[in-house]
Amino acid sequence: MVARRLARGDGEARSRRHRAHIPARPPVARIRSQEFELVVLVEPLEPLDRSWWNEEHFGSDVVGAIDRAYRFAGRVEGYYLYEPRNEALAPLVTSPA
């Protein structure tokens, strides 16, 4: 399983976009279109209005997009996993106890 930070992206891909002069697609649009197979977070998404999300990390637009497009799928090794809401994926992990 590969996890990427949504706000930072992939350095190699960023370099290719720069060379080709292709603008990066905004993270909120990518989240809304469910481009990511899995969103992996170090903190639970809810509650959405926590200052940690809005002031110190992704911001309310990104957090709101994740909440609308993805659902909680479980936890693995302390990470919170979210899968696309409209796809029937096989269970990734068991629910937290």
Secondary structure by P-SEA (a helix, b strand, c coil): ccccccccccaaaaaaaaaaccccccaaaaaaaccccbbbbccccccccccccccccccaaaaaaaaaccccccccccbbbbccccccccccccccc
